[in-house]
Amino acid sequence: MTPPFSPTQRPVVQDVLASPGFRRYFANTSWMMGEKAIRMGVNFLVGIFIARRLGPGGYGLLSYGLSVVALFGIVSSLGLDEIIVRNLVRDPLRKDGTLGTGLGLRIAGAVLVLVLAPSFSFLVAPDRESLLVVLILAFGPFFQSFALIDFFFQSQVQARDSSIALGGAFALASLFKVALLLANAHVLWFAAAYLSENVAMAAAFAVMYKRRGNRISRWEFHRKEALALLRDAAPMIFSGFLAMVYSRIDQVMIKSMLGSDAVGNYSVAVAMTEAWQVVPFVLTASLFPAIIGAKRDHERVFHGRMYQLYGFLLWASVALALPVCLASGWIIGILFGAAYKPSGPALSILIWNCVFIFLHYANAKWIVTENMQRIWLLISPAGCLINVTGNLLLIGRYGIAGAAVATLLTQFVTSHLAFAFSRKTFPLFATHWKALLMPLILVRDFRSKAGKSM
């Protein structure tokens, strides 16, 4: 059991901003975080106009296609991201073999996606339009394979190069989407626009890689290294696939049980929830070096900082979720129009996912710092089972609101409750509850200090 800590320690943000290590880290990662924040914001705004243009049916069809391809996307990425970065850092002189082997594996996976995704869609929704949308989007993983170049830049601490490449590709794709909006284009063209972002990304990474004096033509595929990569990535592939299932299967099941209009209404509520993920992403990424440093130097300080981080994330998410929940119908009407009125009740439920999503980002940092990644091999199957079962029981009776309840229950279990059942992770579970009581503790301490000063 970890030692108790004082919740009145010096604020974590003040500690971190004064840290030279944080300043060095932020100089590099501010490019990455800024690009991601801008991309998520613009994506959300453009998504609003696409949803209004296509209507619930067309937008639901597009969302369904993206979900089906995402379900099988892990077959292409193979959970190799962190492993390839690790290998590039450990042995930079073998980068051509590492990148070439990774590219070969990911392209092989992309070919499987191109077969599996349309085949699955044909079984779930055999109509021609759904199949065409999925088929267009299923080419995306092939071009996403070249994101391996991003891993090379990460290993070289060159986030600026990655951000420029990703930002440029995103800007071109966004302009394409705007042109399609002005032209009142069909949903298939919007599917092509999402594919174009992957094509532009691959081209931008290739150009940036060459500008740094490297050549893709020098990459080599090594069978032994491929087998080693797959062996190391096996737990990530398994847990990643199950995590993708419980995060995307709801839209596929809604399409099968209720149709495209229901998917469109549900997807709008999901988009309103996912738009806020940039907040915990930026905060936890910024503070992660200080958290690791605290773990290395002093266990008590580490737990104090995690407590403060959890407290901030928890109450920030509650402050966000409460007004959105109360005004969900009005917000949907203003942003998306009257056609999406059925999204209101689903949004009032799904927005509370933010509480557990915010906690999840901090959980992930805790787990990596404590080197307990294998816990996901237990949590992911549980989440998958809960979500699929919940959707089967609730969608038919309560519609998209039922799917929202199943998703919220899944997030509650996988981001909070699951950590109560292991001695190693129980301190994390307990910290969630201590963070919930943070305002009461702060009030108590304030009164105590005020009493002493009188």
N, C-alpha and C positions, 0 to 999 in steps of 0.2 A: 504494500500500500504506500502511495506517495505521501510525503509529509504535508501537513496543512500549510496553507499559504495565506498571506494577508491580502484581502481584496482592496486594501488602501495603498498598495504599492504605487510607486511613481507611474503615471499613465504611460502605457506602452507606446503611444504615438510620439510622446515627447522623447522617450528613450531612443526610439528608432531614428527620428529625425536628427538627433545629435550624434548618431553613430557614423563614423567614417565608412564602415563596411556598407551600410545602407546607401550612402551617397554614391559610392562606386557602382553598386548594383543598379541603383535607379537610373544612373546615366545611360546604362545599356538597355535596361528593360522598359524605360519610359516610352521608347519607340514601339515596342511590342504592345504595351498596354494602351497607348494612345491610339494605335491603329485598330486594335480590337474594339475599343470603346466607340470610336467613330463609325466603324463598320457595323456594329450592332445597332447603333442609333439610326444610321441611314437606312439599313436594312428594314428596320421597323417602320420607318416613315414610308419608304417605297412599298413595303408590304401592305400598308393601309390602302394605298391607291390601287394596288393590284386587286386586293380583296373587293374594293368597291366596284372596280371595273368588271371583274369576272362574276361577281355575285356569289352567293353561298355554294351553288352547284359547281361552277368552274373553279372557284378557289378551293373547294373541297377536293376536287379531282386532282389539282396540282399538289395539295398537301398530302393526299393519299400516295401519289407517286413518289414524293420525297421521302415519305415514311417507309415505303416498301424498299426503296434502294438503301436507305439508312439501316434497315434491319439486316441486310446482307453486306453492308459496308465493312464490317469487321473482318469478313472473309478476304477483303482486299488489303486492309491496313495491317491485319494479323497481329495487332498489339505490339508492333515492333518499334514504335516511336522512341520511347525512353531507352530501349536496349541499343538501338543504333547510335543515339547520341552518346550513350555511355561508351560504346566501342570506339567511336570516333575520338572521344576525349582520351581514352586510354592509349590508343595507338593511331595517332593522326597520319603516320606515314603509310598506313594501309587503307587510306580512305577510298581509293579506287576499287579495291576488292569489297570493302564494306558496303559502299553505295551501290556498286554493280550487283552484288548479291541481293541486297534489299530491294532494288528495283526489279530484278527478275522474279522474286517472290511476290511482290505486290502486283506486277502485271499478270502473273498466273492467277492470283486471287481475283483481279479485275475481270478476267475472262470468265471465271466462275460466277461472279456477280451478274455478268451480262447474260448468262444462261439461267441462273436461279431466280433472279428478281422477276423477269417477265413470266417465267413458268409459274411461280407462286401467284403472281397477279392474275394469271389466266384461271387458276383454281378458285381464287377468292372473288374476283370480279371479271367475268369473261367477256365483258363488252369491249368493243374495238377501241374506243377512245381511251379507256383506262389503260389498256395494254400499250397503246402508242405512247402515252405520257411516261409510263414506267420504262419503256424501251429507250426512249430518248435520254432520260435521266440516268439509265443504267450504264451509259458510256462514260459518265463522270468519273467513277473510280479509276479508269485507265489513266486519265490525265492527272488525277490526284496522286498517282504513284510518284510523280516528279516532285511532290512535296518533300521527298527525301533530301532535296537540296536545302530545304529549310533546316533540316536537322544538322546538316554540315555547318550552316551559318550559326546555329545555336552552339555547336561544339567549339566554334571559334569566337564566341561572344560577339557576334556581329548581328544583333537584332535589328539594327538599322537597315541592313540590306534586305532582310526578310520582310520587314514592314513596308519598304518601298515597293518590293515586288508584289506583295499581297494587296497593298493599297492601290497600286496601278491597275491590277487585274479587276479588283472590285469596282473601281471607278468606271472602267470600260463596260463592265456588265451592267452597272446601274444606269449608265447612259442608254444602253440597249433596251433595258426595261422601260425607261421613260419614253423612248421612241415608240415602243410597242403600245404603251398606254395612250399616246397621242394618236396612234393609228387604229385604236380599238381592235387590237389583234386577238386572234383565237388563243385558247389556252395552250395549244401545242407550241405556239411561238414563245410563250412564257417559259415552258419547259426547256425549250432550246436556249433561252436567255440564261437560265440557271446552269445549263451545261456550258455555255460560253464562258462563264466565270472560271470554271475549271480549266478550260482550254487556255484562256488568257493567263491564268496563274502558272500553268506549266511552261508557257513560252517566256513569261517574265522571269521565272526562276532560272531557266536555261540561259537566258541572256545575262542575268546578274552573275551566275556562276562562271560564265566565260569571261566576263569583264574582270573577274578576280584572278584571271590567269589559269583557270582550270578547264578541262575538257571532258564532256560526257563520253566521248569516244574512247577514253582510256579506262572506263569502268570495266570491271571483270566480274564474272559470276563464278563463285567457288562452291561446289556441292557440299563439302564438309562444313564450310561456314554457314551455308543455308540450313543444314540440319541442326547446327548448334543454335542458330537464331530461333528456329522453330521450337527447339526444346526449351530455351529460356523464355520464350513468349507464350508457351502453352497455357499457363494459368491466366495470363492477360487475355488471350483469345477467348477462353471459356467464360470468364467473368464479364469481359467486354460484350460478348454476344448476348448474354443474359440481361445485362444492364440495358443494352439497346432494345431488347425485346420489351422489357417492362416500361421503357420510356416512349416507345413508338407503336406498340401493338394496339393501343387503344384506338388510334385513328384507323388502323386497318380493320379492326373489328367493327367499328362504327360504320365504315363503308359497307362491309358485308351485311350488317344487320339493319341499318337504317338508311343508307344511301349517301350520295355525294353532298346533298344539301346539309345534312347533319354533320358531316365531316367538316364542311366549310364553317359552320357555326362554332363547332368545337375548336377548330384550328385557330380561329380568331381569339378565343379565350386563352388558348395555350400561348399564342404570340404575345398577348398582353402580360402574361406571367414571365415568359422567358426573356422579355426585353430588359428586365431588371437584374439579370444574372451578371451583368458587367460590374455591378457594385461589389459583390463579394469577390469576384475574380480579381479586380484591380487591387482591392485592399489586401487580400491574402497573399497575392503575388508580391506586393510591395513589402509586406512585413515578414515574409518567409525567411530571408537571411537572418533577421534579428532573432526569430524564433529558434532557428537552428543554432545560432550562436549562444543563446540562453541555455539550450539543452546541453551544449558542449561544456559551458562554463559553470552553470549552477542550476540544478534540478528545480529548486524552489522558485527561482526567477522564471524558468520555463513555464511552470504551471500557472504562475501569476499572470504571465503575458497571455497565455491561452485563455485564461478566465476572462481577462479584459477584452480580448478579441471576440470571444463568444458573446459576452454581454453586449458589446456594440452591435454585432451582426444580428443578434436575436431581437433586440429592441428596435433596431433600424427596420428590420423586416416587418415587425408588428406595426410600426408607425406607417409603413407603406401599405400593408395589407388591409388594415381596418378601414380607411377612407375609401379605398377601391372597392372593398366588399359592400359597403353601404351605398355607394353610388355606381355600382356596376352597370345597371341598365342605362343610366344617363350617359356614362362614359362610352359604352358601346354605340349608343345612338349618335353621339356627337362625332366619333371617329369613323365609324364604319357604316352608319346609316340604318334606316328602319328595317332593311332586309335581314339584318343580323340581330334583331331583337331577341330571338331564342338563345343567344350567346350569354345574355345577362346572368341568369341563374348559374350557369356553368362557371362564369368568371368569378362570381361571388364565392364559389367554393375553391376553384383552382388557385386564386390569388394567395390563399393560405399556404400553398406549396412553397412560396417564397421563404417562409420561416424555416422550412426543412432544407431547402436548396441552399440558403445562406449558411446553415449549420454544416451542410455537406462539404462546402468548400473548406471550412476550417477543419472538419473531420479529416479530410484528405491530407492536409498538411500535418496534422497530428500523427496520422498513421504512417506517413512516409518518415517523419522524424523519429518515430519509435520503431521503424522497420517492421511493421506488422501488415504488409500489403496482402498477405495471404488471407486476411480476414474477409476480403471481398469474395473469395471463393465460397464462403458460407452465406454472405449477405445477398449476393446477386441471385442465386437460385431462389432464395426465400422471397425476394422482391418480385421475381418473375412469376412465381406461383401465386402470390397474393394478387398481383395485378390482373393476370389472365382470369383467375377464378372470380375476382370481383367484377370484372367487365362482363363475364358470362352471366353472372347473377343479376347485375344491376342495369345493364344497358337496355335489355328488353323491357324492363318494367319502368325505368325512370329516364330513359333516353340519354342524352349527353350529360345531364346532371349526374346520372349514375356512374358514367365513366369518370367524371370529375371526382366523385367520392372515392372510387377505386384507386385513382391516381394519388389522391391525398393520403389515403390509408397506406399505400405502398411507400410513399416518401416518409411518412411518420415512422414506419418500421425500419426502413433501410438507413435513414439518417439519424435516428434517435434510439428507438426501443431495442434494436438488435445489439447495441453495445452494452446492454445491461446484463447479458447472459454469459459474459466471459470475465474472469478475474483480471485479465490484462487490459481489457477495454472499459471496465466499469468506471475507472477514474474519469474517462471521457464522458460517459453517461452522467455521472454525478456533476461534472462541471457544467453541463447543459442546465441542470436545475439550479445550481448556484448562480449561473448567469441570469436565469429568470428572476431571481430574487435580488439582483444587483441594485435596482432603484431603492428597495427597502433598506439595504445595507448602507447605501450612500446617504440616505436620509438619517439613519441612525448615527452614522459617523459624524454627519454635519451637526446634529443636535448635541452629540457628545463634545465636539470641539467648541461649539458655541457656549455650552454650559461651563466649560473650563475657562473660557476667556472672560466670563462675567465675574 
